[in-house]
Amino acid sequence: MKRLLTLATVVVLTVVASGLLLAQSNPFVGTWKRNTAKSKYTSGTPLKEETVTIQMVGGQEQVTANGTLPDGSPFSLKYEIPDKGGAGKILPGRFDAVSGKRIDDNTSDTSFMKGGKEMLHFHSVVSKDGKTMRITVKGTNVLGEPISAVVVDKKQ
């Protein structure tokens, strides 16, 4: 019984440690707050504010974005995408599908689709020091208008 308990403890600690290593090795994991002063829009209306939380759940990045639209109303978006890329799942809302591709350790592409058509594309790059994420956004924003922007998020 003592050997079984020891083995079970080792297995649990190994699983927990693996999860922590995955989270630490993924520079996207964390809470990010939009820096509206450094974000530049060439088209589309900027959000008043946005906070994005990315966490690892198994081999999936679980992304939750909450913020305020220009008219003051709240918005929320939540999805999961495989850490290594591929099709993910999105909560019901404006989009019906999401997919991603990891370009390298600090760069990823994410596409949001509706009816099989890409509606919004993010090209995200985390700085080498892990403190800043620049996201090139192209497509249609949450208000249904065309958007082209480079937004800057700061890790909290």
N, C-alpha and C positions, 0 to 999 in steps of 0.2 A: 504494500500500500504506500509506503514511504517513497519507493522508487517511482511509482505511478504519479504521485503528487509532485515529485521533483521534475519528472519528464513534462508533466502538464505545465508547470511553472516556466520551464525553459521554452516550451512552445509558445506560450502566451507572451513572454518577454521578447522572443524573436519576432513575432508578428507585430507587436507594438513598436519595436525598434525599427523594423522594416518600414512601417508606415511613417515614422518620424524621419527616417532617412529620405524617403520619397518626397516628403513635404519640404525638407531642407534643400534637396537638390533641385527643386522646381522653383525658379525665381519668380514665377507668376503667383505663387501661393502667398496670401496675405490680404490685408485690407488696403484698398486704394481709394484716394479721394481726388476728385477732379480739381485741377488747378485751372480755373476759368481764365485767369489773367494770362497764362502762357499758352492756352489753347487758341488755335486760329481756324476760323470758318471761312471758306470761300463761297459756300452756299449752305442754306439751311439755317434754322434758328437754334442757337445754343441752349442747352439746358441751364437752368439756374444753378443746379448743383447735382452731384452724383457721387455715390459711394458704391464701390464694387468689392465684394468679398469673394475670394477664391480659396477653396480648400480641397484637399485630396480626400476622396471617399473611395477606398479601394484603389483601382487604377484609373479613376475618373476625376477630372477637375470639376468640382461643383461650383458654379458661378451664380452669385446673387447680386443683382444691381438694383439699387433703389435711388430715387432722386426726385427732383421737382422739375416739371415742365415749365416752359416760359410763361404760361398762364397761371402758374402757381399750383396746379393740380399735381398729385403724386403719380409716379409711375414705378413699375417693378418688372423685372425680367429675371427668370431663373432657368438655368439649364445645366446639363452635365455633358461632358465631352471627354472621350478617352485621352489620357495624358499624351499618348504617342500619336494621336490623330485618328480621324475616322468619323463615322456618323455618331451623333450623340442623341440625347433626348431633351426636349424642351417642354416646359409647362405650357398648357394652352394659353393662347393669347394672339398677338399680332402675327407671329410666325408659326409654321407647323413643322419645321425641321431645322436642324443645325448640324454643321459638320466642321471639322477642324483639321489642320495640318501643322505639325511641329516642323519648322524649318531648321532650327538648331536650338541649343539650350535656352537662348534668350529671345527667340523669334517664333511667332506663330501666326497663322492665318485662320480666321473664323468666318464662315458664311452662314447667313440666316436666310431660309427659303420660305416661300408661301406658294402653294400649288405647283411645286417643282421648279419655280423660278427664283433665282437669287435676288433678294430684296436689299440686303445690307451686307457689306464686307468689311471686316476689321483686319488690319495688318498691325500686329502688336509687337513691340520691341522693348524689352526690359534692359535698362542700362547695366553696364558691367558691375557697378557698385550695388545694384539691386534696389535703388531708391526711387527711380523714376521709370514710368512706362509711357512710351509714345505710341499712340494708336492712330493710324491713318484710316479714316472712315470714308466709305463711298457707298452710295445707294439711296435709300429712302428712309428718312428718320421716323420717329414715333408719331409725328404729326402728319405723316403721309407726303411730306415735301422732299424734294431732292436735297441730298446733303453731301458735302465734300469738306472734310476737315482733318486737321491734325490736332488731336486732343492730348493733353499731358496730364497724367495721374501721378500723384505722389504717394509713396508707401507710408502707411500710418504706423 
